[in-house]
Amino acid sequence: MAQEEKTILNELNKLWERFSETDIARKFQTELGAFREWLQEMGPKLLLARARDAAQRGNPVARDYSVDYAMGMLKRGAERVLVNMFAAWLVERGKVSQYYLIRNKLVAGGESIATWLRVLRNLNKA
């Protein structure tokens, strides 16, 4: 694992406790172990892929400073980033629908989940 990925993973691990107390984490508690395992390997890759996605959409910070962009997302978004990553992971695995998560107010809105899903699916194709 590259140093950049380790830095991002350390930040993700710091947020885990607050994330595990969110409504979505409590609702899908049986999935947390598998998500945490997946997060250890794929979390940093997904955040860096999200930075690349933002760069392709014209964000100059994401283009020139992808690790800083990913770390900024974590610092600004805190556990909400993990909530959205978890939501996308659950939808991708077929555990729940995006509509269910939004309707039951387990996530703030569909746009963020859709972005995470698009990036996750592109990452899985690669």
C-alpha positions as CSV (number, residue, x, y, z in Angstrom):
1,M,0.0,0.0,0.0
2,A,1.4,3.4,-1.0
3,Q,2.0,6.0,1.6
4,E,-0.9,8.2,0.3
5,E,-3.3,5.3,0.8
6,K,-2.0,4.7,4.3
7,T,-2.6,8.3,5.2
8,I,-6.1,8.2,3.9
9,L,-6.7,4.8,5.7
10,N,-5.6,6.3,9.0
11,E,-8.1,9.1,8.6
12,L,-10.9,6.6,7.7
13,N,-10.0,4.6,10.8
14,K,-10.2,7.7,13.0
15,L,-13.8,8.3,11.8
16,W,-15.0,4.7,12.3
17,E,-16.3,5.1,15.8
18,R,-18.4,8.1,15.0
19,F,-19.6,6.4,11.8
20,S,-20.6,3.2,13.7
21,E,-23.0,5.3,15.8
22,T,-24.9,6.6,12.8
23,D,-28.5,5.4,12.0
24,I,-27.4,3.6,8.9
25,A,-24.6,1.7,10.7
26,R,-27.0,0.7,13.4
27,K,-29.7,-0.4,10.9
28,F,-27.2,-2.6,9.0
29,Q,-25.0,-3.6,11.9
30,T,-24.6,-7.1,10.5
31,E,-22.8,-5.7,7.5
32,L,-20.3,-3.6,9.4
33,G,-17.6,-6.3,9.7
34,A,-17.6,-7.0,6.0
35,F,-17.7,-3.3,5.2
36,R,-14.8,-2.6,7.5
37,E,-12.7,-5.4,5.8
38,W,-13.6,-4.0,2.4
39,L,-12.8,-0.4,3.6
40,Q,-9.3,-1.4,4.7
41,E,-8.4,-2.4,1.2
42,M,-10.7,-0.4,-1.0
43,G,-11.5,2.7,1.0
44,P,-8.4,4.7,0.0
45,K,-8.7,3.6,-3.6
46,L,-12.3,4.7,-3.7
47,L,-11.5,8.1,-2.2
48,L,-8.6,8.6,-4.7
49,A,-10.9,7.5,-7.5
50,R,-13.5,10.0,-6.3
51,A,-10.7,12.7,-6.5
52,R,-9.9,11.6,-10.1
53,D,-13.6,11.8,-10.9
54,A,-13.7,15.4,-9.6
55,A,-10.6,16.2,-11.6
56,Q,-12.2,14.9,-14.8
57,R,-15.2,17.2,-14.1
58,G,-12.8,20.2,-13.9
59,N,-11.8,20.5,-10.3
60,P,-8.2,21.8,-10.4
61,V,-7.5,20.9,-6.7
62,A,-8.6,17.3,-7.3
63,R,-6.4,17.3,-10.5
64,D,-3.3,18.6,-8.9
65,Y,-3.6,17.4,-5.3
66,S,-5.6,14.2,-5.3
67,V,-4.5,13.1,-1.9
68,D,-5.1,16.5,-0.4
69,Y,-8.6,16.6,-2.0
70,A,-9.4,13.1,-0.6
71,M,-8.2,14.2,2.9
72,G,-10.2,17.4,2.6
73,M,-13.3,15.4,1.9
74,L,-12.7,13.3,5.0
75,K,-12.0,16.3,7.2
76,R,-15.0,18.4,6.0
77,G,-17.4,15.5,5.6
78,A,-16.2,13.4,8.6
79,E,-18.4,10.4,9.2
80,R,-20.9,11.5,6.5
81,V,-18.3,10.4,3.9
82,L,-18.3,6.9,5.5
83,V,-22.1,6.9,5.6
84,N,-22.2,7.6,1.9
85,M,-19.5,5.1,1.1
86,F,-21.4,2.5,3.2
87,A,-24.6,3.3,1.4
88,A,-23.1,2.9,-2.0
89,W,-21.4,-0.3,-0.9
90,L,-24.8,-1.7,0.4
91,V,-26.6,-0.7,-2.8
92,E,-23.8,-2.2,-5.0
93,R,-24.0,-5.5,-3.1
94,G,-27.8,-5.6,-3.5
95,K,-28.5,-5.4,0.2
96,V,-30.8,-2.3,-0.1
97,S,-32.0,0.1,-2.7
98,Q,-30.9,3.7,-3.0
99,Y,-34.6,4.7,-2.8
100,Y,-35.0,2.8,0.6
101,L,-32.0,4.7,2.1
102,I,-33.3,8.1,1.0
103,R,-37.0,7.4,1.9
104,N,-36.0,6.2,5.4
105,K,-33.6,9.2,5.9
106,L,-30.6,7.0,6.4
107,V,-28.7,9.3,4.0
108,A,-29.1,13.0,3.2
109,G,-29.9,12.6,-0.5
110,G,-29.5,10.6,-3.6
111,E,-27.0,12.8,-5.5
112,S,-24.1,11.9,-3.3
113,I,-24.9,8.2,-3.3
114,A,-25.2,8.3,-7.0
115,T,-21.7,9.8,-7.3
116,W,-20.2,7.3,-4.9
117,L,-21.9,4.4,-6.8
118,R,-20.7,5.7,-10.2
119,V,-17.1,5.9,-8.9
120,L,-17.3,2.5,-7.1
121,R,-18.7,0.9,-10.3
122,N,-15.9,2.4,-12.4
123,L,-13.3,1.3,-9.9
124,N,-14.7,-2.2,-9.9
125,K,-14.5,-2.3,-13.8
126,A,-10.8,-1.3,-13.7
